[in-house]
Amino acid sequence: MVTEKEKMLAGEMYNAADPQLADERRRARDLCKSLNDSHDNELELRSQILQNLFGSTGADVWIEPPFYCDYGSNIFLGNKVYFNFNCIILDPAAVMIGSNVLVGPAVQIYTATHPMRASERSKYLEFARPVNIGSDVWIGGGAIICPGVHIGSRSVIGAGSVVAQEIPADVFAAGNPCRIIRQIDDWENIDS
């Protein structure tokens, strides 16, 4: 028999009220609370919490509290990843984040979604689509990354953007809905 967790990870409709999933979310909330209650000088404690919370973390990962997530175990971080204050990741599907990624304050990354038909939503079932963020990406404050989105390496997402479709590598994209504004050349100074 297929468990609700197996359905969730396979991208199928699942019941989030399943006791196993509820226990795993409770574990993540406890770890997030420990992280959020910790002090900047408790580096070893924070590192231990992140290793227990996330599916994997690279070197030099820094999360500014407060930080919240659903499961944590479906979040995979590369090296030198920085999350500013008040970020949220809903991770019933995988969230893959490369190395050298800067995430602004109040960024929200969602993999969880619900059926469009009210008759299906009324059954309180949901499903999830993975999010993949390449390396050397900068996501501006307040951006929302929707389920199933891929953001290519070296791209910049403008503050307040709602990213609902794939963003290729080496572009500046912004807006609601987020759209490509222009290419970014590696040699240019973006501030000029």
N, C-alpha and C positions, 0 to 999 in steps of 0.2 A: 504494500500500500504506500502511495506517495504521501509524504508529509506536507503540511502547509509551508514549511520552510523550503523544502525541495521545490514546490510550486513557485514560491516567491523568487528563489534564485534562478529558476528557469524562465522567468518572465511571464509566467502564467497567472491567471486570477487566483488569489489566495485570500484566506480569512486572517486578517491581522490580529483578531481577538484570540487566535490559537494560543493555548497556555505556554507552549515552548517559545513562541515569538514574544509573548508578553514578558516572560522571564528574561529573555535576551535584551529586550528594550530596557527593562528595569536595571539590569546589570550595567548597560551603557549609561543610563541616567546617573547611577551611583558613581561611576568613574568620571563622568562629566562634572558632577558636583565636587568630587575630590580635586579635579583639575581647577575648577572655578574658585574653590576655596584656598588653593595653594598660593604661595607668595613667589615673586620673581626670583628670589634668591634660593628657592628650593628646587634647584636644577635637576638633581638626581630623582627626587620624588616625581616631578613633572615628566621626566623621561620614562620612568617606570610606568606611570599612569598611561602615557601615550602608547607604550609598547603593549600594555594590556588591553587598551581600548581598540586600537586600529588593527586591521589585517596585516599591515606591514608599514614600517616607517624607515626612511633613509636617515642619513646623518644630518645633523643641524636642522631639525624640524622645530619650529617655534609656533606655538598657538597662544595668542593673547586671550585670556579669559574675559568675558564669558564665552564659552563655546558649547554648542549643543549638537547632538546627533541621535539618530534612531538606534542603530546597532553598533556602529563603529567598526565591527569586524569586516565590513564590506568596503572599507576605506583603505586605499593603498597609496602611500606617499613616497615620492622620490627623495633625493637629497636637497637640502636647503629650501625647504618649503616654509613659507611664512603666512599665517592667518592673522589678520588684525582683529580687533575687538568685535564681539557680538556676531560671529558667523554661525550658520546653521547648515547641517548636511542631513538630509533625509536619505538614508542609504539602504533601503531594502534590496537594491541592486548595486553592483559594483560602482565605486567612484575611484577612477584611476587618475592620479595626478603625478605628472612628471617631476623633474628636478628644476631647481631655480625658479619656482613659481611664487609670485606675490599675490595674495588675496586680500583685497581691501576690507575695511570694516563693513559689517552688516551684510556681507555677501551671503546669499542663500543658494544652495545646490540641492536640487530635488531629483530623485530618481522615482519616487512614488507618484502614482497617478491613479485616476479613477475612470470608470467607463463613462462615455458620453450620454448613454441612454439612462434616463431616470429609473426605469424599471430594473436595470442591472445595478445601479448605484444603491438602490433601496435594499439590496441584499448585503450591503456593507462589505463587498469584496473589492479588492484593489489589485493592481499589478504594478510592475516597475520596469524601467528601462535604464540601462547603465549610462553613466556620464564619463567621458574621457577627456582630460585636459592635458595637452602636451607639455613639453619642457619649455622653460624660459618665457612663460606666459605671465601677463599682468592683468588681473581682473580688478577693475575699479570698484570703489565702495558702493554698496547698495545694489549691485548687480544681482540678477536672478538667473540662474542656469537651470533650464527646464529638463525634464526627463528625456533621455536618449540623445543628448547633445554631445557633439565632439568639437573641441576647440583645438585647432592645429598649433604646433609649436611656434614660439616667438611672436604670437599674436597678442594684441592689447584689446581688452574689452572696456569700453568707456563706462564711467560711473553711472549707476542707475539704469543700465541696459537690461532688457529682458531678452535673453538668448534662447530662442525656441527652435533654431535650426543650426546645422553644421556651420562652423566658421573655419575657413582654411588657414593654413600656416601663413605667417608673415603679413598679417593685415591688421589695421586698426578698424574695429567695428564698434558701433554704438547705436543707441536708440531703443525705442519700443514700438515695433519689434526691432531687435538688433539687426543691423545691416552693415555691410562692408562700406566704410568711408573711403579708404585708400590702402594701397600697398605700403608696406614698411620695408625699406632697404636696410640691410645690416649696417651700412656705412653711415647712414644719416643720424643726425641728432634730432630726436622727435620734438625737442623743445624749441627748435628754430623755426 
